[in-house]
Amino acid sequence: MKTDMQASRDDERPGASAELRTKLLKYTGGLLLSIILTGVSFWVSGTGAVWPGGVPVLLAALAIAQMGVHLLMFLHVSSGPESTNNIMSLAFGVFVVALVIFGSMVIMNSLDARMNDMPADARPDAHRMTMAPGG
């Protein structure tokens, strides 16, 4: 004899579950938001309607919004107790990326300062500046 739960599963047609519909709506909404944010980013970078000094800030804000959409809609990172490990992994990844970017900027700044302190004849490209044309 079938239980009520088994009978309800047998009566339901394939692909008609509410869970599937919810997932499909979530993925479709995430895709639409991603397309809209991408389109707005291209519009901002190619138009003169935005103050030129504010374009990098607006693009950074749109990029952060796009990352948020991807994390919530596609990677299912939430603030629930079951997502603690995901959030810790994400925080560690952000820390490593920030450390690499900051370290690279410090190294490039140091090298730039050292190269500018060199005498002109000691620079690696000094021989190109002193060569006569055609020789």
Summary of the structure (lengths in Angstrom):
residues: 135
radius of gyration: 27.4
end to end distance: 98.4
largest distance: 99.7
contacts: 257
relative contact order: 0.05
helix: 78%
strand: 0%
